[in-house]
Amino acid sequence: MGADILFIGDSHTAGPFGKLLHKELAKSHNVTTLGHASSAPIHWMSDEVFKLSGGVFNELKNHGVIYKNPTPTHWREKVIVPKFLPLLEDTAYHSAWKGNAFKPSHIIIALGANDARSISDENGNIRATTYELRQKAIIDMLDALNIPCAWIGPPNGIKKPAANQNVLYTYLEESVIGKCEFMSSNHYIVRGCDGVHMNCPSEMDNARKWVQEAFLFIQNKLLQ
């Protein structure tokens, strides 16, 4: 059964994008997906425990068997963000998954959207201290890896200030490229829903196109 993939991300991974991509990958691979809304690399890497709201998607598929989130929560409820480093040894994030997960051979990361407002203002003026602090979390995350990785950048949206989004992509590209295969999703513009997320009927076609591009990118760049 293919590769053993760990897929982590934020609200996009907790929503339609993550669920659909998990389903596609799980047709040929073992996959653990942990999508936690409102999260950024700093939350996954810090020693501090963070509880964030907005929804989660946790699912494991291993050798054809599906393991759901044993403790489902309402999207408004604050939920602890997983810690990244232990997952590199065993993707059994939930105790109920123990003995049924795996040590990942490949990793997909779809984080960064929630760094945007911390690293610059809406006019693109950089907040140097938080820029450096949050960038260090990305670099530390990737330096901890000794397995192939792919990083999927976030989509654009009508509620995202252009200058802020431009800074975000510069920040992600200079942090990730050379360490991990990087896919820009900046050409996807969310016009419906809340102008940020593809989580309502009017954005489902957009979400599916994004998933298909990401799936092909992963197949060609990560899993070849």
Residue pairs with C-beta under 8 A, 6 or more apart in sequence:
1 28
1 29
1 30
1 63
1 64
2 28
2 29
2 30
2 223
3 29
3 30
3 105
3 106
3 223
4 29
4 30
4 91
4 102
4 103
4 104
4 105
4 106
5 25
5 29
5 30
5 31
5 32
5 104
5 105
5 106
5 107
5 108
6 31
6 32
6 34
6 87
6 88
6 91
6 104
6 106
6 107
6 108
7 13
7 18
7 21
7 22
7 25
7 31
7 32
7 33
7 34
7 35
7 107
7 108
7 110
8 33
8 34
8 35
8 36
8 44
8 82
8 84
8 87
8 107
8 108
8 109
8 110
8 111
9 18
9 34
9 35
9 36
9 39
9 108
9 109
9 110
9 111
9 152
10 35
10 36
10 37
10 38
10 39
10 40
10 110
10 111
10 112
10 113
10 114
10 154
11 35
11 37
11 38
11 54
11 55
11 113
11 114
11 197
12 18
12 35
12 110
12 113
12 154
12 155
12 197
12 198
13 21
13 33
13 34
13 35
13 36
13 57
13 110
14 35
14 36
14 37
14 54
14 55
14 56
14 57
15 35
15 37
15 55
15 57
15 197
15 198
15 199
15 207
16 198
16 199
16 203
16 204
16 207
17 110
17 198
17 207
17 210
17 211
17 214
18 33
18 35
18 57
18 110
19 33
19 57
19 59
20 207
20 208
20 211
21 33
21 211
21 214
21 215
22 31
22 33
22 57
22 59
22 61
24 211
24 215
25 31
25 215
25 218
26 61
29 223
30 61
30 62
30 63
30 102
31 59
31 60
31 61
32 59
32 60
32 61
32 62
32 87
32 91
32 93
32 101
32 102
32 104
33 57
33 58
33 59
33 60
34 56
34 57
34 58
34 82
34 87
34 93
35 56
35 57
35 58
35 110
36 43
36 52
36 54
36 56
36 79
36 81
36 82
37 52
37 53
37 54
37 55
37 56
37 75
38 52
38 53
38 54
38 114
39 50
39 52
39 81
39 111
39 114
40 111
40 112
40 113
40 114
40 115
40 118
40 134
40 137
41 84
41 111
41 112
41 115
41 134
41 137
41 138
41 141
42 115
42 133
42 134
42 137
43 50
43 52
43 81
44 81
44 82
44 83
44 84
44 111
44 137
44 141
45 83
45 84
45 85
45 137
45 140
45 141
46 137
49 80
49 81
50 80
50 81
51 78
51 79
51 80
51 81
52 78
52 79
52 81
53 75
53 76
53 77
53 78
53 79
54 75
55 75
56 69
56 73
56 79
57 69
58 68
58 69
58 93
58 94
59 66
59 67
59 68
59 69
60 66
60 67
60 91
60 92
60 97
60 100
60 101
61 67
62 100
62 101
62 102
65 100
67 94
67 96
67 97
67 100
67 101
69 94
70 94
70 95
70 96
70 97
71 94
73 79
82 93
84 141
84 144
85 144
87 93
87 104
88 103
88 104
88 107
88 144
88 145
88 147
89 103
90 101
90 102
90 103
91 97
91 101
91 102
91 103
91 104
92 98
92 99
92 100
92 101
93 101
104 147
105 147
105 148
106 147
106 148
106 149
106 150
106 222
106 223
107 145
107 147
107 148
107 149
107 150
108 149
108 150
108 151
108 152
108 218
108 222
109 141
109 149
109 150
109 151
109 152
109 180
110 151
110 152
110 154
111 151
112 138
112 151
112 153
112 154
112 168
112 171
112 172
113 154
113 168
113 196
115 134
115 168
115 171
116 160
116 164
116 165
116 167
116 168
117 164
118 127
118 130
118 131
118 134
119 126
119 127
119 130
119 131
119 134
119 135
119 167
119 168
119 171
120 126
120 127
120 131
120 163
120 164
120 167
120 168
121 127
121 164
122 161
122 163
122 164
123 161
123 163
123 164
124 161
124 163
124 164
124 166
124 167
126 167
131 171
135 171
135 174
135 175
138 172
138 175
138 176
139 175
139 179
142 149
142 175
142 176
142 179
142 180
143 179
145 179
145 180
148 181
148 222
149 179
149 180
149 181
149 222
150 180
150 181
150 182
150 183
150 217
150 218
150 221
150 222
151 172
151 176
151 180
151 181
151 182
151 183
152 183
152 185
152 214
152 217
153 169
153 172
153 182
153 183
153 184
153 185
153 186
154 168
154 185
155 185
155 186
155 188
155 189
155 190
155 198
155 206
155 210
156 165
156 185
156 186
156 187
156 188
156 189
156 190
157 189
157 190
157 191
157 195
157 196
157 197
158 189
158 190
158 191
158 195
159 190
159 194
159 195
159 196
160 195
160 196
165 186
169 184
169 186
172 182
173 182
173 184
176 182
181 217
181 221
181 222
183 213
183 214
183 217
183 221
185 210
185 213
185 214
188 198
188 206
188 209
188 210
190 196
190 197
190 198
190 203
190 206
191 202
191 203
192 200
192 202
192 203
193 199
193 200
193 202
193 203
197 203
198 204
198 206
198 207
198 210
